[in-house]
Amino acid sequence: MKWQRLRSLLSIVSIFILLLGGTLPMNAGTAEIIVDNSDASGVTFTGTWTTSTSSTSYYGTNYTHDGNSGKGAKSIQYTPTLTDAGEYDVYLQWNQASNRASNVPVDIARSGGIDTIVVNQRANGGKWVLIGRFNFPAGTSGYVKIRNDGTDGYVIADAVRFVKADAAPPPGPAYSPAGSLIFHSGFEAGSTGVTNAACITNITGVDQSVSSPNDWVNDLDGYPNFGSLRFQYEPGDCTERSASIAADPTSFNGNKVLKFSLGSVGASATKGRVQAIMQNNPSSLKETYYKFRMYLHPNLEKLKQMPDPLTWFTIAEFWNQPSWTAGTQYPYRVSLDIHKPAGSGAGQPLYFHLKGERTPITNSEEGAFETVWTEQNLGYRIPTGQWLTCEIYYKEGNASTGRFYFALTPEGGTKKVIFDVTNWTYDPNNPSPSGLTGFHPFKLYTSKATVNYVRDHGGTLQILWDDIEFWPSMQP
């Protein structure tokens, strides 16, 4: 009880300091420092910046902007006083608007050098946005600098937050399903995989282990806003890649799971893929929410030893105007990936990564993949060999109304919100978005080099899925 009272007192003192516009010292009572634009120390201005309270979404008593002028001549440097050296998650806060810059350069002076990232201030305003995890020395030699070089709108400089890596809280709130359950299954008795050369192409039957709605055809495929669930592969045959309903290798109670396996990619191909696709959905499908358990096989640990970054390993994908559909003009996808960030070599951890991007039109020689926005969560290192209960929500919308939410709960642990993003979920140039025409709720998709690296080191890429639920929407 004495310790609880002490913690409460420390919290009150911390809040009082913040209300006065000060910064929190790094000590046993707190694991973060916030440096605000209005602080008396720790902030260095270059050029003329304007203080404002016009927008309601800011930290502290105000924020500053560059007046959309003097490009290349203005910057604000935020310098924390760090008691301890080590890894810190760095968050920025700004207020968004259509006249903000979409390409704000931010320098992070860390141990051993300076990294530069680019943030889009037309989205994700009014909340702490994680920009990365960095190793800082103790003292005041580390800093974050916001610049206005070459920017295409007003640059906002508000507050920067430094959080000890092992104490980083999950970003965003937690949510739950909304509406009536559409379908659920654990791939148990009654779930029948329709196979072609040992690879399932779809699933039929009624899962006897759960109550209605549990009919793969009548409930899942028969839902008015869904098309049909099918399985697709690339390249090779079922000895190289497969999806199957299989015995759970982590359990001895006879549990069944959906197993994706990707073991080899031949010389004539460039990538490997096993995916479930909800295809031919009507344009009325504007949002969807689903839950599932996911097990990333320990063979994925081998990805950490790759000498190069891992920039392409997709586990779910959401299409507004799929590129493979006839007449497509604005193909766009949101991809949930596993990444090992650029600049990281062998032995580095894996993180989740999310992006929205325009894609080339099928059979067209023009255009290329173009990233509209991207997010990564360096505050959560992906575990393997452990069941994770996952939740995904997609909503069609623009920079202010589009949503993507991804949360997970490790077995025996607490829920962690990995992404809660507001941004474009269809092509910004599309005058009439056509809904979530196709999406891959479960996917194992990566490059030939990645697949064969794991193979050459004695492994096979595998992901297990179980206990799936589909719902119409999501609510707080």
N, C-alpha and C positions, 0 to 999 in steps of 0.2 A: 504494500500500500504506500509506503514511503517513496519507493521508486516511481510509482504511478503518479503521485503528487508532484514529484520532482520533474517528471516528463511533462506534465501539464503546465507547470510553471515555466519551463523552458519554451514550450510552444507559445504561451502568452507573450513572453518576452520577444520571441522571434517575430510574431505578428506585429507587435508594437514597433519594432525596428523597421519592418517593411513599410508600415503606414507612414513612417517618418521619411521614407525614401532612402533608407540606408541599405547596406549590404550585410548579408549574414556571414559571420566568420565561420571557417571550417573547424569544427570541434566535435567533441563527443556527443553533443546534443543535437547536431544537425549535420547532414552529409551533403549540403549544397551551398552554393554561393550564387546570388543573383546580382548582377551589375546592371543598373538602370541608367538611361540617358540623363536623368536629372540628378544623379549622385554627385556629391561634392568631390569625390576622388575616384580614381580608377577609370575615368572616361576622358579621352583626348580627342578634341575636334580639330579637323583640318578643313579649312574653307568655312563658308557661312551656311549654317543649318538653321531651319526655322522651327521653333517650338509650337506645338498645336495640341488642341483638345477637340478638334472638329469631329473626329471619329470617336465613337463610344468604346471601341475595342482597343484598349491599350493597358499596359502595365504601369502601376504607380500613378503619378499625377499628370503625366502628359507623354507625348512622343515627339520625335523630330523628323523632318523630311528635308530633302535637298532642294526643294522648289523646282524640281525638274530642270535644273540649270547647272552650269559650271561642270559639265560632265568630264570626269577624269581628274578634277581638282578638289574633290571633297571626299572625306572619309571620317569615320568615327571608330576609335579603338577602345575596346572594353578590356581592361586588365584586372583580373581577379588576384587576390592575395591567397595563394594556396599553401596551407600548412603542410600537406602531404603530397609527395610526388606519386604519380600513378595514372591509371586510366580514368577519364571523366567523359560522361555523355554531355554533349553540348546542345542546348536548345536555344532557338531564337523565337521571339514573339514580334509580330507586326500586325497592322490592321489592313485588311484587303480592300481593294476597289478596282474598277476597270481601268483607271488611269495610273495604277501602280506599275512599276517595272516588273517584267517577267524574267529578267536576267541579271539579278543583283549578285555581283561577286563578293564572296565572303572569305577572307583569309584567316586561317587558324594556325597560329604560331605554336607549335608543339615541340616536344623533345626531338631534336634531330632535324628540324626543318619547318617549312611552311606548306600547308595544303590549302588549295583554293576550291571551294564548291560554289555552285550557282543556285540561287533560290528564286522561286516565282512568287512575288508578293501580290499577285492578283487572286490568289487562292490561299486557303488554310489560315486565314487571319483570326486574331483573337484567341489564340491558344498556343501552347508551347509546341514547337515543331522541332523534332530531333533531327539534327543535321549530321551527326556522326559521333563516334567514340574515338578519343585521342589521348595519347599519353603526354602528360604535362609534367614539367619539373616543379618542385616546390618553389615558392617565392612569387615573383612578379614578372618573370621573363616570358611566360606564356600569355597569349592574348587572342581575341577575336576582333577582326577589323572589317567593317562594312564599308564598301567603296561604291562610287557611282560611275565608274569607268564604263563607257559604251552602253549605258542602260537605256531602256526604251520607255521610260515613264518616271513617275515620282519614286524615289528611293526612301523607304521608311527605316528609321533606326529607333528602336524602342528599348528592349531589354534582352540580356543574354543570361542564360542559366547554366551553371556548371554543377553536375551531379556525379558524385563518386559512383563508379560503374556498378559496384555490388549493391548499391542502395537505390538504383534508378527505379522509380515507380512506373507501372504500366501507363502509357499515354491513353487518354480518352476514357469515357464511361463504359459500363457494361450494359448489354441489351439482352432481350429475350424474344422468342418468336411471337408473332401476332397472327390472328386468324385461326382457322381450323387446320389441323394436321392433314396434309395431302396424302402422305405415304410414309411408311417406315418399314425397315427390314434389317435383320442381322445376318442375311445370307444363309439362313438355316433351312431345315427340312421343308420342302415345298418350293423353295427357290431353285428353279431349274435353269441351268446355263445351256443355251442353245449353242452348240459348238460346230466349228469348222476346222478340222485337222487339229483338234485339242485346244484351240483358242475360242473362247466364247464370242459370239457376235451380238447376242442380247440375252436377257433373262426373262423367263416367264414363270407362271405358277403363283402360288399363294404361300407366303412365309408363315408356317404354323407356330413359330415361336413367339409371335406378337399378335396383338388384337388388330382388328380392322381400324384403319385402311391399310391392308397388307398385300393387295393383289397387284403384282408387277404390271399387268396389262390394263386391267380395268381402273385401278386407282392411280398409278403413276402415269402410264402412257395416256390414260383416259382423262386426266385432268385437263380442263378446257384451255388453260394457258400454256400447256406443254405440248410438244410434238411427241417424239418417241426416243427412248434411251437405247443407244446402240454402242458397240465397241469397235474401235478402229486401230490399225497398226501400220508401222512403217519402219524399215523395209523388211526383207527376209521372210522367214517362216516361223512357225511356233516353237522351233527349237532355239530360236534366237530371241524372240520376244513373245510374250503371251499375257493374257488375262484369264483367270480361272477362279472358280469357287473352290477353295482348298481348306484343309485342316489348319487351324491356327497353330503355328509352330511355337507360340509363346504360352500355350495353355494345354492342360491335360484333361479338360472336361468335355472334349468333343466339339468345342466351338468352331464355327466355320467363318471364313473371311473371304473378301475379294482380294486376290493377289495379283499385282502387276510385277512382271519380271522383264528386265532388259539386259541381255547378257553379252551381245556382240553386234557390231555393225560392219558389214562387209565392205570390200574395197570400192564398190561401185556407188555407195551411198555416202551421204554427208551427215546424217542424223538418225536417231532412233526414237520411236514413239509408241506408247501404249496409252490409250485414252478411252474414257467413257464420254459420249457426247449426247446431250439433250438437243436433238436436231429438229428443224422445221417447226420451230415454235411460232405461234401467231404473233402479230405486231402488238397484241394486247399485253404481252409479257413485259412489263416495265420494271419489275422488281422480283427478287426471289431471295429466300433465306433458307439455308439448310445446315444441318448439323451432322457430324460423323466422327468416328474415331479413326486416327491415322497412326501407323507404326512405320517409322523410317528405319529400315534394316541397318544393323551395325556396319554392313559393307559400305554405307555412305560415309563412314569415318575415313575411308580411303581418299575421299574427295579433299579432305583437309591436307593431304600430303602432296597434292598436285602442285607442281612448281609455279603454275600460272593461276591467275584469278579464275573463279568460276562465275561467269556472267550469264549463263543460260542453262537453267534447270527448272522447267515449269511444272507446277503441281496442280494448277487450276487456271482456266482461261475463259473469258467472257466476251462474246462478239456482238457488236451492234453493226449490222450489215456485214456478214461474213464475206471474206474475199473470194471464197469458192462459189458464191451464189451468182447466177446469171443476172446481169444488169446492175451489179454493184457499182456504186459511184463513190461511196464514202466508207470504205472498210475501216473498222476501228476495233481494237481489242484492249481489254484490261487483263494483265497477266500477273499471277502470283508465283514468285520464283524463290528458289534457294540460291544464295549468292555467297561467294567469297570475294570481298570487294577488291577493286583495282588497287594495285600497289601491295597486295598481301601475297606472300609466297607460301612455301610448304609449312605445314604445322599451324596454320591460322584457322580460327573457328568459322562456322557457317552461320549466316543470318538470313532472315526473310527480306525479300525485295518485292516491290509492287510498282507497276508502271501502266500508263495509258498511252497508246500509240496508234498513229495512222499506219496502215499497212499497204503494200502494193496491191493493185488490182490484178486478179488472176489473168494470165496470158498477156499482160501488158509489159512492155519493155521500159515504160516510164515509171518514175517514182521509186521510192525506197521506204524502208521503215523510218518513221519520224516520231520521236518521243515528244509527247505533249506535256506529260508530267511524270515524275518518278518519286518514289518514297522508299526509304530503307529503315529498318529498325535495328540499330547496332546495340541496343540495350538488352537484346535477348539472344543468347547463343543457342542455336538449334540443337536439341538433344537427339541422339539416335538410340535405338534399342529400348524405347519407352513408348507406351501408348499415350496419345495426345487427343483429347476430346476437342474438336474444332468447330467453329461457327463462322459462316460466311454470309454476308449480305451484299447484294448488288442492287443499285437503283439507277435507272436511266436518268440522266440530267446533265446540266451544264456546270460551269465552274462554281455556281452557288447552290445547285440542287442535286447534282450527281453525288452518289455515296458509294463507298466501298468499306466494309467492316470485316476484319478478320481477328478472331480471338481464339485462344486455346487454353486448355486446362490440362497440365501434365497429370498423369495418374498419381493420385495421392497428394496433389498440390493445389494451388489456387489459380483462378482464372487470370490470364494475362491478355490484355488487349494489345495486339501487335500493330494493327492499323485501324484507324477510324478517319478516313479521308473524305473530304468534300472537294470534288473536282469533276472535270469532264469525263463522262462514261460513254460518250459518243463523239464522233468527229465534230469539232467546233464549226467546220464549214458546212455541215449537213443541215439543210433547212427543215428537214422532216424526218427525224430519227424514227427507226422502224422497230424499236423494241429489242429485247434480248433474243434475237433470232436463233442463235445457237450458243451453247456454252458447254464447257468441259468441266463437270464437277469434280472429276478425279482424273489425274493426268500424270504421266511420267514421260518427259520429253526433254531431250538434251542432245548435245552434239556427238558426233562419231568419236571425237577425241576423248570426250569424257567417259563415254561407255567403254571404250576399249582400254582406257587407262585403268579403270577398275577391273576389267577382265584380265589385263596383263599383270595385275597385282593380286590375282587369286580370288576375285569376287564377282558378284553379279548385282546390278542395281535392282533393288526390290522395295516396293511400298505395299503395305497391307492396309485395307480399308474395312470398316465394320460399323454396325449400328447406325445406319443412315436414317435421317429424317428430312423431309421436305415440307416447308411451310410457305404461305403466300408472302409474308412480310415480317418486319421486325419492329419492336417497340422498346422504349426505355424500361 
